[in-house]
Amino acid sequence: MLRSIRSYSTHVDLKTTLQNAIPAKRELYQYVKKNLANKEIGQLTAGGTIGGMRGYKSLLWEASVVDPNEGIRFHGYTIQECQKFLPKAKDEINDPKSEFLPESMFWFLLTGNKPSQDQINEFSNELALKAGLPDYLNKILDSLPSSLHPMTQLSIAISALNNDSKFAKAYASGIPKNDYWEYTFEDSINLIAKLPAIVGKIYSNTYHNGEKLGELNLNKDWSYNLSSLLGLTSNDSLNLNKLNQDQSKDVVNLVRLYCALHGDHEGGNVSAHTTHLVGSALSDPFLSYSAGVQGLAGPLHGLAAQEVVRFIVEMNSNLQNDISNSTKIEEYLWGLLNSKRVIPGYGHGVLRKPDPRFEAMLQFGLKRSNEFANDELFHLVKNLSEIAPGVLKKHGKTKNPYPNVDSSSGVLFYHYGIKELLFFTVIFGASRSIGPLSQLIWDRVLGLPIERPKSVDLKTLAQ
Ligand code: CMX
């Protein structure tokens, strides 16, 4: 049963809802700062310092926590709970196959309050109104070679938007520290709003000669517009993959679920931590998140999304479509491990059980059993999730032999026709904005200081 969650009047917008939550949180921050500064919350060890700071509780992060065994909780709520109480698109409220919206998740992450349907309808509309790209950005994107990795293009586009940063301008004009959050908030909303158009343009420029693939629709939600600009909705002038009405509806819901679930995973992952670190120097949200995107582009983090699909496609071809043959699958995996390669989509820095985001994405396909009945890649991912943990356990190195978030989502997009491997992490990049940017706003509300941990050399550690 769902616990009760605060929700304010349906007429209060996101900024006011946030504003209402600020005094209590500022008071709590001051209390901790004044009274509990010396409270111990863990021990530092030489092993932790040379081992990527695993388990160091050294970052303030408000919206989510990852439990090693249960996975992500957003303000204490599981994925399934969020799926039940967060608002859907206004014209699909009663559709059981329709998923809740990433903008609902952003609202919840940022304020800790459940938004009403009216609030989300208005917020989706605000995002659509702010979605257009300035001319200079279109020109920058058009000037990039299509051979440039789409993640590099994404990072360039986001950092270029700092040309219009309200925070940077306000800071230069000397505003008081207590007001920083308001400009950070405006920049963050503008950035999130523009991501569908940026992502759509990168896709079109890189793979479709800059052709127009869809339209921004002011009456639709953020994910619908993102799907449309990727040429995935059946009403578009160019329905690239010739999806029928049901498939188009499904793929929009895939984008909704994927983006809502990939948005935040507490503070220590590379993209979130990098955004927070760069933002701690008072770099504006565009510069901060652009740095986060560069971290997401690493193969041990978000780029695993592309590596998983490459790996599944290659394994399927190697198995000659014999996807239920566990002996052959095990042999294939041992081949990888013996050549010192990792199994993409498996393992995690914190989790010690299968990632519930993996399960939720797998369920998306399983619920559409007719649609996915003949999709060998999807079924291979499922079979692999039952076989690979045993192999990794025997291999004996990986602390978490189970599938992570990147394991299942790529093949779902592949099914609906997004087959350009290098592009997968760009969708992750659009999604990941919502968690780190919510935290960046809180960083400015609380006035967190510049991050400056102490480093130590090996000689000192060896003493
Ligand atoms: N396949 C093979 N070996 C693996 C492995 C995997 N999937 N995951 C971990 N290992 C190995 C590590 O390489 C390490 O080996 P060495 O001791 O020789 O260096 C050993 O097991 C211990 O690693 P760990 O403590 O279990 O894992 P880390 O916290 O160091 O790394 C992660 C976590 C995700 C980088 C790692 O599991 C990995 O490389 N996985 C494959 C890539 C991937 O799926 N990344 C996506 C993660 C989700 C995301 O952030 O998007």
Boltz pocket constraint, residues with backbone or C-beta under 6 A from the ligand:
constraints:
  - pocket:
      binder: B
      contacts: [[A, 269], [A, 299], [A, 300], [A, 301], [A, 302], [A, 304], [A, 337], [A, 341], [A, 342], [A, 343], [A, 344], [A, 345], [A, 346], [A, 347], [A, 348], [A, 349], [A, 350], [A, 397], [A, 398], [A, 399], [A, 400], [A, 404], [A, 405], [A, 406]]
      max_distance: 6.0
